[in-house]
Amino acid sequence: MTLTFRLPYGKGEREVTLPKRGWIGTFLPNKAAGAGGEDQLLWDALENPIGTARLRDLVGRDQRVVIVTSDMTRPCPNHKLLPPVLQELEEAGVSMDHVTVVIALGLHRPMTEAELRESVGAEVYEKVRVINHDAEDVVYVGTTARGTTVEVFREVVEADFRICMSNVEFHYFAGYSGGAKAVVPGTASARTVTENHSHMVKDTAVAALLDGNPVREDLEEAAAMVGVDFILNVIVDEHQRIVDAAAGDVVLAHRELAKRLAREGLVELPRKVDLALVSAGGDPKDINLYQAQKALDNCAGVVRPGGVLILLAECGEGYGSKVFQEWMISDKTPQELLDDLKRQFVLGGHKAAAISKVSTWAEIILVTSPVLAEEKMVGMTVTNSLELALQRAQAILGSDFAYAVFPLGASTLPKVVN
């Protein structure tokens, strides 16, 4: 007897059939939508902020307002979040001429005008100024206790009132996305991003941990130097539908939503498996390998030593980072990459090192588009054929193996419960 699985891949799906024998389960986050639909969830959050007054009561009518939100590599539905936030600002008497939407790029490529318009919606694009963050046009605002030089986009620093929007999901070294992360590293300089991310090598820089996480604590300290006046964060499902929302204080509202995600996204397995079949979750989770790597990191811990992890990620934009690409095709061994990162932290190299770390105990097979399918990468076998990937896995494991399926790997955090 066999089972057929349809896994997200880019904007479509890939289908795979496996024997029912050995199937431990298909594991998905339990993201049940709240009552009332998406608009109601957003308005409930805005009308009942956590730790602050309502937005319309906080902002001054003559203040210059910056709204920081995510770029296209994040599944944040900007076109849904922005209209109610702008309505709140209008209710406060703020002129739309005083409002700028800043797309937090981190170190990703700038979005085109067409992409900006699509991201925020045509009506919002015509109503307010929408710009990409510029990692070179920054202002120094201080140095954190951990030594991170905090340089943030001038438009954000010089605003009178700052609002941050984001989706909240598990992040493999910052604990969770969202909250203050929109400002740092979202609108920071390359130096700030690199120095903050350098703390990822510490043992407590892991997914689903906030208190005591050095990356999260460092970025929240950095963002506090700039000041975040209000946030609107959401949890979305695999179709980018809003299933939960929280607004208010940059830390308190974020913590509340992270708790809700932990209840929904943490899934339990009875034991480790021989094979994990993982989809990054489709577009935009697999827009490039830089983003898709997060799904691999989330799910790798359920694979036994000597097991196999198959990652499905279209990666239509390739690697997503020139430095990451250079490390991945360097012809070095995984251990050499890990040693290189220990000697000197390099942003982009950190992703390659994370993949290399997993490859020290498990075989990684990347099923991807022709853009990357012919590449020879450190720590991974790469192919466009899911059938060939399964054949290789069976050659390693034999015909009798235990496996688990993760259709939304970037949004799922599995753990083994003995």
N, C-alpha and C positions, 0 to 999 in steps of 0.2 A: 504494500500500500504506500502511496506517495502523497505528499502535500505540495501545493503550489503557493508560492509567495509572490506578491507584487510589491516591489520596493521603489520608493521615490528615487528619481534619477534626473537631475536637471528639472525641466518643466514637464517631464513625463515619468515613465516607470520602466523598470526592468523586471522580467518575470523569471522565476527559478523554481524548479521542481526538485524536491529532496525526499528521501525515504522517511516515512512517518516514524519508523524505529529510530530512536535516539533523540527525537525532538523534545527538548526540555520546555520550550514555550516560545511564544512571540511576545515581546515585552515593549509596551508603549507607556508613555506618561499618561496619567489619569487626569487629563485636562478637561474636566466637565465645565461647560459654560455656565456662568451665573444667570440668574433669572433676569428677564427683561431685555435681553439683547445687548449688542455692543454699545449703542448710544447710551442706553440706560446705565451700563457699567461705568462708562466714562463720566457721566453726569453725577452718578452716586459718589464716585471718587472725588470729583471736583467740589461737590457740595458738602462733603464730609472729610475734609483734609485731616491728615494725621500730623499732629505736632505744630500746626500753624493755623492762622486764620485763613479764610477763604481767599483765593487769588484776587478776586475783584476788590477785596478789602485791604490787601497788602500793597498793591502797586499804586504809585502816584500817577496822576493823569499827565504830568509833564515829564515823566521819566522816559529815558531811552531804554527800550526792552530788547534783550536778546533771548531768543529761544534756541537752545542747542538740541539738535536731534541727530539721529543716526543716518549713515549713508546706506547705499544699496546692498552692502554686504551683510546687513543686519535685517532680520524680519520684523522691523518696527513699522507698523502701518501709519506713516506720517500723515497721509491724506485723511485718516480718520481722527487722529489725535489733535491736529492743528485747529480745525474749525471750532470745537468747543473752547479751546484755550483762547483763541482770538476773540470769541464772543465774550468770554470773561473779561478780557482786556478792554473791549469796547464798552462793556457795562461799567467799567471803572473810569471811563472817559479818556482812555489812551488813544491817541491818533495812530492809525495804521502806518502813517509816515514815520513814526518813531519806533517801529517794530522791525527787527531783522531776524530772519531764520538762518542760523549757522549750521551747516552740515558738518558734523564732527567726523573727519576723515581718519583720525589717527595718522598712520603713515600710508594709507591706501591712496589710490589714484583719485584725482578730482573727478567729480561727476560732470557730465556734459549738461548743456542747457536743457536738452530734451529729457535727460534723466532727472534733473532737478524738478522740472515741471511735472513729470509723471510721479515722482516721489511725493511731492507735497499736494498735488492736485492742481489743475489749471486755475481754478478760482482763487486759491490761496496764492499761487505764483503771481497772479496779476494784482493781488491785493497788498502784498507786503514784499519787502526785499528778501531775496533768497540767495545765499552765497556759500561757496565752499570755504572751509577753514584753510588758512595758509600757515603751514608749519614753520615758515621762515619769517613771517611778520608777527613776531611775538614780543611780549613784555616780561621782563624778569620780576617775579613777585615774592621770591623768598627761597629758602632752602629747608627741606624737611629734616626732622630729627634723624632720619636714616641717610641723609646726605643727598637727596634728590634735588637737583637744581630745577626750580619750578618756573618754566617759561610758557606762557599761554597766549593764544591768539589775541592780538590787540583789540579787535572788535568785541571780544568777550570781556576782557579786562576793563575796558573803558565804558562799558554799558552801566546804566544805573540800576538795572534790575535784571536778574538772570534766572531763566526757567530752563530746566532740563527734561527732555523726554527720552524714553528708551523702552525697549522690551527687556524683561528680566529672564535670564536662562542660566543654566550652570556654566561656569567658566573654569577651565581646567587649572588655572593658577591664581585667579583673582576671586575665587569663590563663586561669585555670581556676576553677571553683567548688570548694567543699569546703575542707578543712583549717581554718585559723584563721578563715576567712570566716564560719563559723557564729557566732562570738562578735562579731566586728566585720567587717561592719556588722550581722550577724544579730540581736544582742541589744543594740544600741547606741541612743543617743538620735538624734533627727533632726539635731542639730547635728553629731554625730560622723559620721553617714552622709554628710551634705552635704560636710563638710570632707574626708573620705577620697575621696569620689567626684569631688571637684573636680580631682583629679590625672588624671582620665581624658582630659583635653584634651592631655596630653603624648604625644609621638610613640611612646614605648615602652609605653604603656598599650594593649596589643593582645592578641588571643586567642592562646593557646598559648605565651605568653612569661611566665615567672615571674621569673627572675633579671634585675634591671634594670627590672622593671615597677614604676613608682612607686606604683600603687594596691595591688598585692599586698604590696610591701615595707612600705608604711605600715600596712596592716591587720594584717600579721603582727607588726610592732613593737607595735601597739596591743593585740593579743590577748595578747602576751607579758607586758604589764603586769598583766593579769588573771591569766593562767596557765591553760594547758590541759594537763591531766595525761595524757590518752589520747584517741585518735580511732579511730573505725571508719568508713571511707569505702568506697563501692562505686561501681562502674560498672554502669549498667542499660541494657537494650536498649529498643526501642520499645514493648515490652509491660510495661515496668517489672520485668522479670526480672533478677536479679542475675547478671552475667556475670564479675565480678571484684571483689576486695575486698582491702583492706589496713588494718592496724591498727597502733597504736603511737604514735610521736612525732608531734606535730602538724605538723612540717615534713617530716621524713624519710619518714614513711609517705605523706603527701600527694604528695610529689615522685615517689615510686615509682609511685603509681597514675596520676599525670599523665603520666609517661613511657609507661606502658602505653596510656593513652588516645590519646596522640599517635600511637603506632604503629597504632592501630585506626581512629581517627577522621579523620586527615588523608587526603584523597583527591586524586588528581592528574588534571588535565584537560590535554589536549594543546594547547589554545588557548582564548582567550576566546570567548564565545558571544554571539549576538544576543539570545537569550531564555533566562532562567533561570526555570524553573517550580519554585517552592519551597513546600513545606508546612512549617509550624513543627514538625509532628510529632504533632498532635492533643493531646488533653487529657493533662496540664495545661499543656503547652507553649503552647497557644493559648487558655488560660483568659481572657486579656485581651490587649489590644494591647501593654501594657507588657512582658509576657513574650514575646509573639510577635515583637517587634522584633529579638530576638537572632538569630533565624533569618535575617532580612533582612540583618543586619550580617555574619553568617558568610559568606553566599553572594554578596553584592553584588560582591565583587572579581573574579568570573569573567565579569561582564557588560561587554562593550565599551562605550566611550563612544557614546551615542546608542542603546543597546540597551534592553531591557525586562526588568523583573523582576516576575513575578506571584507574590504571596504569598498562600497559602491559610491563613487563621486564623479560626476561628469567633468567638472573643472574646465568649463568652456573658455575661461580666461587664463588657463594654464596654472602657473605656480602662485601668482598673486604677489610675488616679491622677488626682486632680482637677487638679493642676498640669500634668501631661502633657496632659490634655484641653484645658486653657485655651491651652496653647501650640499644640496641633495645630489648633485651630479659630480661631486668632487673626487670620486674614485677612492675615497677613504673608507676605512671600516667603521662600523657603528661606534666601536669603542674609541676610535681616534676622534670622531666628532664629539663624543661626550667629553673626552679629555681636553679638546680644544675649547669647549664652552666653559669648562672648569677653570682653565687658565685665563680666559678673557671672555666675558659675556658679550655676545654679538646679537643684536636684534635681527631676527630672520634666521640666524643660525640656531636660535633657541628652539624653533619649530622642528628643524632637522634633528636636533639633539633629542627632542621629545619622541620623535618617531624612532630614532636609533635606540633609545632606552627600551621601548616596547619590543623592538626586534631582538634584544638580547635574550628574551625568553620565549618569543612566539614568532612564527612565520607570518609576515604581513603580505597580503596580495591586494594590490589596488586595481580595481576594475574601473576604467575611466574612458574618456573620449579619445579619438585619434590625436587630439592636441598634445596629449602626454603619453599615449599608449606605447610609443616606441622608445621612450626614455629609459635609461639605465640609472636607477636611483639607489642611493645608500639605504640599506635596511628594508627595501621593498622590492617585490616582483611586480611588474606593471604590465597590464594587458587590457585590451578592449573587449575581450571575450569572457563573459561570465562562465561559460561552459569550460573553458580552459582553466579558469581559476578553480572551479570545483574539481576538475580532474587532478590538478596539482595538490589540492587539499586532500583528496582521497588517496593519492599516492603517498602522502606523508602519514595519514592517519589510518589507512586501511578502510575496509568496508563497514566496520562497526564503530561508530563514533557518536558521541553526544554533542548536540548543537543547540544554539539559541539564536533567535532572529530579533534584530533591533531595527525596525523600519525608520525610526527617528533618533538616530544615535546621538546627534548634537543636542537633543532636548531630553535625553534619558540618562539617568545616572544609576546603573545597576550595581548591586552589591551582593556578595555571596553570604548567605546566612546558614551556618552549619547547625 
